[in-house]
Structure formats: C-alpha cells, structure tokens
Amino acid sequence: MTHHILLTFVAFVISALCGFVMIPQIMNFCKSKNLYDMPNGRKVHKTAVPRLGGLSFMPSMLLAFFLAVSMMDQITGTNQVTVSTWTCCFFISLLLIYGVGIIDDLIGLDAKTKFVVQIIAASLLPASGLFINNLYGFFGIHEIPFWLGAPLTVFMIVFIDNAINIIDGIDGLAGGLSFLALSGFLYCFINEGMFTYSILIAGLMGVVLSYLYFNIWGDSAKNRKIFMGDSGSLTLGFILGFLFVKYAMYNPCVMPYHKDGLMISLTMLIVPMFDVVRVVIMRLRHRCPLFQADKNHIHHKLMRAGFNQHQALICILILAVSFTLINTLLTIICDMGMTYTILIDIVIFFIFNYMVNKAIEQNNGLAFMVTEK
C-alpha cells in the first residue's frame, strides 16, 4: 500500500510539473494568435485574458497516469490496469468532451451542439455497464434497474459537467471547487484500495494546482494569467461526473457496500450543484430564459454583497468544506440517512443564500438581476 500511495504522489508531482511547463507555452500561443477571453458586462475580469488553460489538463493527467502506472507495474511485477469496455468508453467520452471544449475555445460552439455531445459522451458509460444502480435509501429507494439507472447516470454526468462549467466565473472558483472534490474522491478511492483511480485523480489534481497558480496569482499585464476555458471546465466536470458515478455505483466485486456511497459522492460537488438548481428556480420564478447567461450565481451575488474576487472565492471554498464536515458528521458519525441529510443541506444553503441576499440589500444591490438581453 505504501508503494501505491507513493506512486499517487509521484503522479501528482509529474502532472504539476507538466502544468508549469505547458501553461506558459499556451499563454504565449494565445498571445501570438490573439486568443483571449474579452471582458463584457456579465464577466468579472476587466482585461483580455488567454482562455486555453484547460488545454493542459488532459495531456498532463494522462502522462502522469501512464508513467505512474508503468512504475507500479515494475514494482509489483503485475499488470495493474485492466482494459475493460467501460474503461475504453470513458476515455473515448473524455476525448469527445475535451475536443468539444477546445473547439469552443478556439472558434465557438452553440450551446445545443455542446449539450448533444455531452449527452452522447455520458451515454457511453451506462452503455458499457457503468451506471448508478443504488440510491442507498434515498426516499426509501435502494437498488434500481438499468432502465432507470442509465438515464439517471446520463443526467447526473451532464448536470455535473455543466455545473462546473457554469460556476467558472471568478478566478480560482471552478478549479478550487474541483480540487477540493478531487481531494475527497482521492481519499475515498485510496481508502477502498482502488489505486488506479487514485493515481488518475492525483494526475488531474497536479495540473489543476499549477493552473490555479497562474489563474489566481498571474499578472495579465505580463501575459502570465490564464483562464481554463471550456476545454478545462468541461473536462473537469466530466471527470468529476465519472468519479461521482463510479463511487456511487454498488459493485461487490470492486468494493464493499457503503450505505453512504451516493451521499459522499454528492457532498463532493454539492455547492456547484445546489447553485445551479437555485439559479434555475429563480429564473423560473422571475420568468427569465433558463439557458441565457446572467449574473445571479453565487459568486456574482457575493461580489454584489461587497466581496472582492478573492474574498468570494474563499467564502465559497469554506462553504464547500463546511458541507463536507457537516455531512461527514451526519452520515458517518450520527448515522443519519441520505434523505434527511440532503434536507439539512438544503436548509443550510437556503440560510446562506438568505444571509447573502440581506448583505446585498445593505449594499444597495439587487438579490436577483434580470437576465441581460
């Protein structure tokens, strides 16, 4: 086990180094081709910033993964990676999402095209046998059949993918929340002895960390700041969706039954998921277009309440960590069921949102801004 944990760390370091090498080259490429994310009325940044940071994610992750796995094979003398049907489908799906993200960053794609590709990519996973097959007592439901689990799996993956994409609105937010979620999944998979997954996760965490360095502390005036773009947010979201399903799926051949499996997976991503649901409800309530961008996400509201970008980032990350600690206490220590845990989470998020709305009102702002035409 010590060797496996060491190789997980090796994958993290290799990926981080790849990120620190690749990202400056990407920034130079963006400068030479004039590939910038331009400021507008909805966006927070005030200067043009390169938007292809996510281009480094998949190559860095895969290089770190294959190098670490090859080392693991050398140490153990056995082949640690089994190439199954769903493994192939996962990488094909990931390549589809990554490619669509790059195309969108370079020339732009309409939302409908991206949505269709997301559904196709997500559908390959249940088609290969990877799907949510147990709700672990949520509303009294446990094991569910394929015909119900397959569409639920596709919905959750597409939902998570878009939640990460949508919340990528201020420096470090999508990357920071993804890093926290990946850290949680890393612990879970190491705890289950599923080290191939932990190496893959660490391989992604390394490059995300290097990206965060340039994204948060980079100076746009010196061409040392970058955004991940859709190539990054869609890739991150899809991998997190895959990890959500993989850990939530009950497979006695791989790991024992955990009554908290689905709740743990949900907790890792609860802030971006809850925020999307809240925004959709508010748009319906105010009769605004559901799929038109606005300034009503959690980071926009915190900034209207008087927070700057870094303060809003820290506040949201603390909220995400708080949910993790609270749900750990409720589900593992207090042995509370998933239904009641989620209800408590909803109440906490409602109270948080209420407090933010009050702060916005005191700052003479609007709690909800009408969708811009």
Secondary structure, 3 states (H helix, E strand, C coil): CHHHHHHHHHHHHHHHHHHHHHHHHHHHHHHHHCCEECCCCCCCCCCCEECCHHHHHHHHHHHHHHHHHHHHHHHHCCCCCCCCHHHHHHHHHHHHHHHHHHHHHHCCCCHHHHHHHHHHHHHHHHHCCCCCCEEEEECCEEECCHHHHHHHHHHHHHHHHHHHHHCCCCCCHHHHHHHHHHHHHHHHHHHCCCHHHHHHHHHHHHHHHHHHHHHHHCCHHHCCCCCCHHHHHHHHHHHHHHHHHHHHCCCCCCCCCCCCHHHHHHHHCHHHHHHHHHHHHHHHHCCCCCCCCCCCCHHHHHHHCCCCHHHHHHHHHHHHHHHHHHHHHHHHHCCCCHHHHHHHHHHHHHHHHHHHHHHHHHCCCCCCCCCCC
